[in-house]
């Protein structure tokens, strides 16, 4: 008898448990392939999502989370996945994977043309199409966590390890927060000083509410209780992913940023995590150098594009020279004004 055909369709609410079970088991999948991102992106940012799945006789073979971002300022795109550093297609191992991937790519192409987008973007960890236009700007930093806490400290290069010890000598205190309040205050002030809009506070609260103990806020304070540095982190399988962070200007004097990431690594080791994902950074930036100084090797991310109504890959990031005047102006805004205006701008950047 012939085997049932592989079909592609949109994720429906009854499929979510099966989808997430597939993501948890699929080596190609990431935290950002989980089904909950559809609700977060639609409800917080008001972008329509299209979470596609390929299956045969009820067995999921591949998934592709997509969202449509439409903006007069920044263009019209279908992306896997906005506000997420990784995306693209995650497929199971096996002889049918290629067929499932091809089916999802064909459906994404059809959807992109139907929506009239300017481009389709896949935020892959590894490349799939060497001949597609790509953006060679972003790198990720991923490194194993050693089984022993002390071994991880000794694995940090000497100069950076000295900064960690400096934070320890200052008596800094690291605490897990129940709310995003202290984190958001530090984060919003930090991004304002860099001249970029802040994501809305309700987005971060939604992340905590949605992902529960897989989303954690760690805040570092002085012995007197002044918050200096904070990070919102995701946990996925055996991985720890510090994703959003913020620091007070005084954090540098206390080495609070170094202490923060060491505390996160230490706790992740004790929790049984085996991979530290330092996240995405742009080449040539301070965060890129900081992560290298921790002994992490940059790994290029393969952001691949299908272009429909444009000739070049979009550059909607602060490194684009055309945004310099905007960045300079934004830095001068009072933090309350910036926090009120920021969500209307950043929702279209993704």
Residue pairs with C-beta under 8 A, 6 or more apart in sequence:
3 56
3 57
4 56
4 57
5 56
6 54
6 55
6 56
6 61
6 96
6 99
6 100
6 103
7 54
7 55
7 56
7 103
8 52
8 53
8 54
8 103
8 104
8 106
8 107
9 52
9 53
9 55
10 50
10 51
10 52
10 53
11 19
11 35
11 38
11 51
11 52
11 53
11 63
15 35
15 53
16 35
18 60
19 35
19 51
19 53
19 60
19 63
20 34
20 35
22 29
22 60
22 63
22 92
23 29
23 33
23 34
23 35
23 63
23 90
24 237
25 92
26 33
26 63
26 90
26 91
26 92
27 93
28 89
28 90
28 91
28 125
29 63
29 90
30 86
30 87
30 90
30 125
30 236
31 86
31 214
31 234
31 236
31 239
31 241
32 65
32 81
32 84
32 85
32 86
32 87
33 63
33 65
33 86
33 87
33 90
35 51
36 210
36 211
37 49
37 65
37 81
37 84
38 49
38 51
38 65
38 67
39 210
40 203
40 206
40 207
40 210
41 47
41 49
41 67
41 81
41 82
41 83
42 48
42 49
43 206
44 200
44 202
44 203
44 206
45 82
45 83
45 203
45 347
46 347
47 67
47 68
47 69
47 70
47 82
47 347
47 350
48 67
48 68
49 65
49 66
49 67
49 68
50 66
50 67
50 68
50 78
50 111
51 63
51 64
51 65
51 66
52 63
52 64
52 65
52 66
52 104
52 107
52 108
53 60
53 62
53 63
53 64
54 60
54 61
54 62
54 63
54 91
54 100
54 101
54 103
54 104
55 61
56 96
60 92
61 91
61 92
61 94
61 96
61 97
61 100
62 89
62 90
62 91
62 92
62 97
62 100
62 101
62 103
62 104
63 89
63 90
63 104
64 80
64 88
64 89
64 90
64 104
64 107
64 108
65 80
65 81
65 87
66 78
66 79
66 80
66 81
66 108
66 111
67 78
67 79
67 80
67 81
67 82
67 350
68 76
68 77
68 78
68 115
68 117
69 76
69 77
69 78
69 79
69 82
69 348
69 350
70 76
70 77
70 348
71 348
73 345
73 348
74 314
74 316
74 348
74 349
75 118
75 119
75 310
75 314
75 316
76 115
76 116
76 117
76 118
76 309
77 117
77 118
77 119
77 120
77 121
77 314
77 350
78 108
78 111
78 112
78 115
78 117
78 119
78 120
78 121
79 87
79 120
79 121
79 123
79 350
80 87
80 88
80 89
80 108
80 121
80 122
80 123
81 87
81 123
82 350
83 199
83 350
84 123
85 123
85 138
85 140
85 279
85 280
85 301
86 123
86 124
86 125
86 140
86 301
87 122
87 123
87 124
88 122
88 123
88 124
88 125
88 128
88 304
89 101
89 104
89 105
89 122
89 128
91 97
91 100
91 101
92 100
101 128
108 120
109 120
109 306
112 119
112 120
112 306
112 308
113 308
116 308
116 309
117 308
117 309
118 307
118 308
118 309
118 310
118 314
119 305
119 306
119 307
119 308
119 309
119 310
119 313
119 314
120 305
120 306
120 308
121 303
121 304
121 305
122 128
122 302
122 303
122 304
122 305
123 301
123 303
124 301
124 302
124 303
124 304
125 140
125 301
125 302
126 302
127 134
127 302
127 304
128 302
128 304
129 304
132 304
132 305
132 306
133 304
133 305
133 307
133 312
133 313
134 302
134 303
134 304
134 305
134 313
135 303
135 305
135 313
135 315
136 300
137 282
137 283
137 303
137 317
137 319
138 280
138 281
138 282
138 283
138 300
138 301
138 303
139 280
139 281
139 282
139 283
139 288
139 298
139 299
139 300
139 301
140 277
140 278
140 279
140 280
140 298
140 299
140 301
141 277
141 278
141 279
141 281
141 291
141 292
141 294
141 296
141 297
141 298
141 299
142 275
142 276
142 277
142 278
142 296
142 299
143 275
143 276
143 278
143 295
143 296
143 297
144 274
144 275
144 276
145 152
145 240
145 265
145 268
145 269
145 273
145 274
145 275
145 276
146 152
146 155
146 269
147 269
148 269
149 266
149 269
149 270
152 265
152 266
152 269
153 161
153 164
153 262
153 266
154 161
155 295
156 164
156 262
156 294
156 295
157 293
157 294
157 295
159 293
160 258
160 293
160 294
160 295
163 255
163 258
163 259
164 255
164 258
164 259
164 262
166 254
166 255
166 258
166 259
167 220
167 254
167 255
167 256
167 258
167 259
167 260
167 262
168 259
170 222
170 223
170 254
170 255
170 259
171 222
171 223
172 220
172 221
172 222
172 223
172 228
172 254
172 256
172 259
173 220
173 221
173 222
173 223
173 225
174 218
174 219
174 220
174 259
174 260
174 263
175 218
175 219
175 221
176 216
176 217
176 218
177 183
177 217
177 218
177 219
177 230
179 205
179 208
179 217
180 201
180 204
180 205
180 208
180 217
180 232
182 217
182 219
182 227
182 230
183 204
183 217
183 219
183 230
183 231
183 232
183 244
183 246
184 201
184 204
184 246
185 227
185 246
186 219
186 227
186 228
186 229
186 230
186 246
186 247
186 248
187 198
187 204
187 230
187 232
187 244
187 245
187 246
188 198
188 201
188 246
188 335
188 338
188 339
188 342
189 246
189 248
189 335
190 245
190 246
190 247
191 197
191 198
191 246
191 342
192 198
192 330
192 331
192 333
192 335
192 338
193 249
193 331
194 318
194 327
194 331
195 318
195 326
195 327
195 328
195 330
195 331
196 318
196 327
196 330
196 346
197 330
197 338
197 341
197 342
197 343
197 345
197 346
198 338
198 339
198 342
198 343
198 346
199 244
199 342
199 343
199 346
200 342
200 343
201 339
203 343
204 232
204 244
207 215
207 232
208 215
208 217
208 232
211 234
213 235
214 234
214 235
214 236
215 232
215 233
215 234
215 235
216 232
216 233
216 235
217 230
217 231
217 232
217 233
218 230
218 231
218 233
218 260
218 263
218 264
218 267
219 227
219 229
219 230
220 227
220 228
220 229
220 230
220 251
220 256
220 259
220 260
220 263
221 227
221 228
222 228
222 254
226 248
226 250
227 248
228 247
228 248
228 250
228 251
228 254
228 256
229 245
229 246
229 247
229 248
229 251
229 256
229 257
229 259
229 260
230 245
230 246
230 247
230 260
231 242
231 243
231 244
231 245
231 260
231 261
231 264
232 242
232 243
232 244
232 245
233 240
233 241
233 242
233 243
233 264
234 240
234 241
234 243
235 241
235 268
235 271
235 273
238 272
238 273
238 274
238 275
239 273
239 274
239 275
239 276
239 277
240 264
240 265
240 268
240 271
240 273
240 275
240 276
240 277
241 277
241 279
242 261
242 264
242 277
242 278
242 279
243 279
245 257
245 260
247 256
247 257
248 256
250 256
251 257
257 290
261 294
265 276
268 276
278 291
278 294
278 296
280 301
281 287
281 288
281 291
281 298
282 288
282 317
282 319
283 298
284 319
285 319
288 298
291 298
292 298
305 313
307 313
316 349
316 350
317 349
318 327
330 338
333 341
